[in-house]
Amino acid sequence: MSEAEVINLAVSEAEVQSISTVAAKIVEEIKNFAEKHGVAIPYDIQKIEEDLIIFLTKRKVVNLRKIRVGILEGGGMIIGDTITGKRRADLIFRIIYKEGGARTP
């Protein structure tokens, strides 16, 4: 007979929504930035949002503090923490983590 363990975890709706909201906001700003400069986003937007949720959730491991989006002179776009080469425009997100937060009973 196999053995099973059940662990019940309580995750507040506010905690889940806040990470999702931050990721969605970053993606929306990247999309607006790309449109403003007339370039197509060369990445899957849904994948970017999912990756951001993971990075923001695992912030103590990956220490995500800055995201840089660059519009290259050739008309392309690149996303990363450091970007080299000639760029027409940069969009920089500085992420500041606050201690505490709203708690639900």
C-alpha positions, 0 to 999 in steps of 0.5 A: 500500500502506498503512503500519502501525505496531505499538506494544506496551504493557505495563500491569500487572494491578495498575494496571488493577485498582486504578483499577477497584477505586477507582471501584467502591468510590466507586460502592458508597459512593454507592449505600449513601449514597443507600439510607441516605437513601431516595433513588434515584440519578438517574444510571446507576450503570454510567456513573458508574463508567466516568466515574470510571475515566476521571477517575482515569486522567486525573487529571493533566489533570482534577485530580480531588481531591474528589467531593461527593454531596448529598441535597437537602431535596426528596429528590433527589440531586446529584453534583459538586465543588460543590453549592449549595442546601439539603441533608439530607446530604453525602458527600464523597470526598477523593482523595489520590494516592500516588507510586509503587505496586506494580510487576509484573515 
